């Protein structure tokens, strides 16, 4: 089959087909049809020379089909027979739909915009263990957004200093404290010691406040070490682990999700490295696609963008990600979206207006850079959420809440 033979705009995708939407730019030496067909061919059964002596009867029926084209915007939809994919094997699926096709010389740009998974493939993955209802049950936060912080500076504090920052945040009203993405087991901050110190401070904060507090320790490491670190977290009474899902890899993430099955432990997914794939709008892999992969594999929380704050991401795109993570998806549990990056109390109104209440709001600098330190920064974040839940304008609420007033004066 020639590349052009993979176009069939009369084809109606079967319910069992996996469908990808791509946008591409091609060299002037080839036609639109050649380039579109090349994507379908090289991600299914084809290769550059159509005269394969090894082609056997029935194999052509496994060919992916370009069934919808937008020539003006160079967008195509491609349907893949489900038999091309191994159930429950995310690395294999991605080796097909995000593999060698990105290296074709005549394709100058290629971006995976979206993926639609059929039920038979989706059901081969476990999805999140907790889901939004499970996260709310675990945290005892019923209606408002969960509020968290990241220990800052991200590197440099020792285990005791780290735990003290966490304690200050918890005891002052925050629900969650997490490690940053590049904090593992360091010469100055050993993982095992950090777990013992920080969970002890979590327990102290719970005793003093009567509220449930959650710690997201970063267990990212080679797989065998991640399992050991997860075991320690569970042994010490931890309720969550955090994994840098892109740098750890989909295979490791799948293994960890399976390893934690039945242990009622949440997985907080940090998306470190995502912008290497998602940021260029004319090339790479969309964050929406990555969100779908992550929910299938089974993360309970996922950094999903903010619209406001320091992280890039267009409003419509970010809203689509949030909507997907919280929507029905072949019976799998939901993933709670996490807004994180450049946030502070003055942005809480906007965040809740845009995304609603079923989110996690995380502020690092917006807590620890408060003029009066971490404790009052945490109080200001909690007060901002309480103001919104009470339908009171932040400036009005701040008149009787000095911590919020100081934050608004600095950042708003």
N, C-alpha and C positions, 0 to 999 in steps of 0.2 A: 504494500500500500504506500502510495506517495503521500506526502504531508497533506496535500489538498484533499485527499480522499477521506480525511478525518472530519471534514465539514459535512453536516447533514442538518440543514435548517428545517427540515420537515420532521425531525425526530422529536418525539414527546418523551421526556425523561420518565423512567419507571419509578415507582415509589421507593424501590430499593436502591436506586442510583445515588451515588454521592455526587454533588454538584458544586463546582468551583466557579467563582467569578474572577477573571483576571483583567487587568489593564496592561497594555504593552506598547512599546515603540519598536519599530523594526527598521533595519537598514534598507536604503532605497534599492538595493540590488535584489530584494525579494518582494513578493506581493503580500498584501494583507492575508490572503487565503493561505499562502505558504507559511507565514509566521504563526497564524492561529492554529493551523493544522499541526505545525511543528510542536506547539505546546501540548496538544492533545496526544500526539504520537509518542513523544519522548517521555511523557508521564504515564504512558500505558504500555503498549506492545510494540511501538515503532522504533525505527532508527533511520539514520541519514540515507542509507541505500535501501530502496524498497524491494530489491530483488533477493530476498533472503531465501536460501535453499532450505532452511530449517523451518520455514513456516508450515504449519500442519492444519488440517481441516478443523474448523471450529475456533481456532485461535482469533481469527479476525472479528468474531462476535464479541470478544473481550475489549475491542478497541474503544477508547474514549471518543466521544462525539461532541464536536462544536455545534451546538444546537441553536444558539442565539448569538447574534452579532450586533454590535453598535459600531459601525465603521467610522462614524464621525469622531467618536471618542476613543476608538481602539479598545473597546471592551468586548469580551466574549464570555459566554457561559459554556462550561464543558461538563458533560455528564459521564461519570465513570461507573461501569458495572461493579456491583458490590464484590464480585468474585476477585477483583484485582487487589483486595485488601485482606490482610489477616486480622480476624476479629480480635479486639483487645490489644492491638500492637500499635501504639501511637508512633514510635520511630519508623515503622515500615510505612505507615500511611503518609507520613511527612516526607519520607524518602521518595515517594511517588509524586505527590502534588507540590512539594517545595524542593525538589531535588535537582537533577541535572538540567532541567529546563531553564534554571536561572543562569546557566553558563553558556547557553547557545550563542554563538558568535553573532548571528544575524539579529538576535533580540538585544537591542540596546538598553531597554528598560523593561522590567516585568514586575508587576505587583499583584500579589494575591489579595483581593479585596474582601472576599467572604467565602465561607464554606457552609454548605447545607448537608448535614449528616442524616442519612436515613435511619429509621428506628432500629433496623436489624444491626447496624454498626454501633449506634449509640448504646444499645442495650448490652453490648459486649464490654462496656466500661462501667466501673462502679459508681462514678460521680462522687459528689461530696458525701462525707460520712455524717456530718452534722446538719448541713443546710441552715437556712436563716432561722427557722424555728428552733433548731438545736443550739445555735449560737446564742439566741436570746434566752433559752432555758438555762444554758451553762452560765451565762453572765448575770442572770436575774434582772436584765434590763428589758422591760416589756414593750415600750413604745418609742422612746426617744432614740436618736442615733447613739451608738457606742462611741465613746470618746477616748482617744489614746494619745500617747506620745512616743517618741523615739529618744533613747538615751543619747545625749549630745555632750561633748563632741563624740563623733561616731567612733573614733579610735583614740586611745591614750589613757583613759581612766583605768584604774586597776579594779579588781573584783569588788572590793569594799566600796570604793567610790561609786562604781556603777550601781550597786544595790542601793546606795543612799539616794542617788538621783531618782531611781525607780520608786523608792519608798515615798519621797517627797511628792511625787506626782500622784501616786495612789491615794495617799492619806489626804490629799487636797481635792479629791473628787474625780480623778480620771479612772476609767475602767481598765485600761490596757496600757502596758508598757512593752515596747519591743526593742530588740537589738537592731542595730543598723546592718545593712546588707553585707558589709565587708568585715564585720566583727565575727571572728571564729574562735579559735583557741590560740591566743597570742602569748608572746613572752611576758607581756605586762598584764594580761588578763586571760587566765586559764579557764577554759570552758567549764570544767568540773567544779572549780572553786566558785565561778560566777553563778552557776546554777544553785549551789548550796546557799550562797550569800543572798542572792536575789529572791529565791523562793522563801527563804526565812523572813525577809523583809516584806514580801507579799503577805505572808501569814500574819505578821504583826499589823500591817495596814488593815487587813480584813477584821482582825480582832478589835481594832480601834474604831473602825468606821461602821462595822456591821454590814458592809457591802462586799460582794464578790469581786475579786481582782484577778486579772489575767496577765500572764507573762508570755511573750512570744520569743523564746530563745532561738537564735539562728543556729541550726544544726548542720548547715551546708558544709559538706566535706565529701571525700570519696565514700561510696555507698556503705561499705562495711563500717566505717566510722560513724556515718549518719545513724545507723541502727543502734550502735552503742550509745550515742548521745541521746537518741530518742528514749532508749531504755532508762537512762539516768533521769531524764526529765520526768518520765512516768513514775519511776521509783520514788522521786522526791515530791510527788503530788502535783506535777505540772499538768496543765490541761490543754496545752497547745505546743506545737513546734512551728518554726518558721523555716522555709526552704527558698533559696534563690533558684527558682524553677528553671530558668533558662541557662544559667551557668552550670547548674547541677545536671541538667539534661532530662529529657522526657523519660528515658528508660529508668533512671534513678528515681525520678518522681513516681512513676508507676509502681516501682518496687516498694518505695516507702509507703505509698497509699495502701498497698496490699499488706504490708508489714503491720500497719496500724489498724487494720480492719478489726472491728469489734472491741477496740480499746477506748472508744469514746474520746479520742484525741483529735483536736482540730488541726488542720494544716493551713497556716498563713502563707500565702504565696507572694513573695517579693518578685517584681519583674525586672530586676537589675539586668541590664544589657538589652532590654527590649528596643530602645531607640535605635540600636544598630540595625534592626529589622524594620521598625515601624515609622521612623521619622521622615524619611524621604518619600514624599507622596507619589513619586513616579516609579519607585522601585522598592522591593522588599515584601514584607508580610504585614498586613494590617493588625492592629491591636485587637480588633474584634475577632479575627481568626484565632489569634493566640488565646484570647479569653475562652473561645469554644474548646480548644484543645485542653486548656487547663481545667475547665469544668467537667469535661468528660473524664479526664484522668482522676479528678476528685479533690480539688482544693476547696476549702471552706471559705477562705477570704482571698481576694485578689486586688492588688493595686490596679486601679482602672482609670485613673485620670481625675482631674479636678475642675477643668474649665477655668476656674480662678486659681491663683497661686503661681508657682514658679515653673510648673511642668507644662510642656507643650501639649497640644491636643485640641482640635476644633470641637466646638460645643456639640454639633450634631453627631459627630463620630463618638464622642465620649458618652453622650446620652444613649446611643445605640448599644454601647457596651454594657452600661448599667441596666438597660432594659433587658438585654439578653440574659445577663447573669441572674436576674430575678424572675424571669419568665418560665413558663412551662417548657420543658425540653425532654420529650420522650420519657417522662416519668422520673427523671433524675432530680435529686434535691437541688435547691438553689445555692449559688455562691454569693456571699454578701460582698458588695463592692466596697473598696477602701479608697477614700480620698486622702491623698498624702502628697505633700510637696509645696512648701511656701505658704502654708496656711497659718492663720492666727484668728483670734476671737472676732475680729471685725469682718471676717469672711463667712462666718457661720450662717448668717441670714441667707446669703446668696447660695451657699451649698445646700441648705435644706430646702430652699425655694426651688432649686434646679433638680435635686435628686431625691427629695423626700426624706423619710426617717429611717428606712431600712438600709443604712450605710454605717460604715465606720469612718469617723473623722479623726485623722491623726495630724498632730502638729508637733514639730520638733523645735525649731527656732522660735515658733510662735508661742511656745510654753517657756522654754529655758532662757530666752532673751527678754522676757518681761522685765520691766524696770526694777521690780522687786524680787526677781528670782523665780525659781521653778515652782515653789509652792503657790505663789500668787498667780503665776502664769497658768497653772492647772486650774486654780479656782476661777480665773477669768474665762477659760474655755468652758468649764461646766456652767458658769453663769450665762454665757452667751447661748448655750443650748437651752437652758431653762427659760431664758427670756423668749426665745422663739417658740418653745412648747407652750408658753403662757400667752402667746400672741401679743407680746409687749415689745415695742421697738427697743433696739439695743441701747440707744442713747438715753432713753427714758429709764430703762432698767439700771443703767450704769449710775444713775444719780444716787441710788441706794446701795451700790455695790462697787466699792472703791477699786477692787482688783480689775474688774472689767473696765472701769473708767480709765485707769492707767494704761491698759492695753489699747483701748480705742484712741486715746490721746497719742500714743506712739505710732500706731499703724494705720489708723483710718484717716 
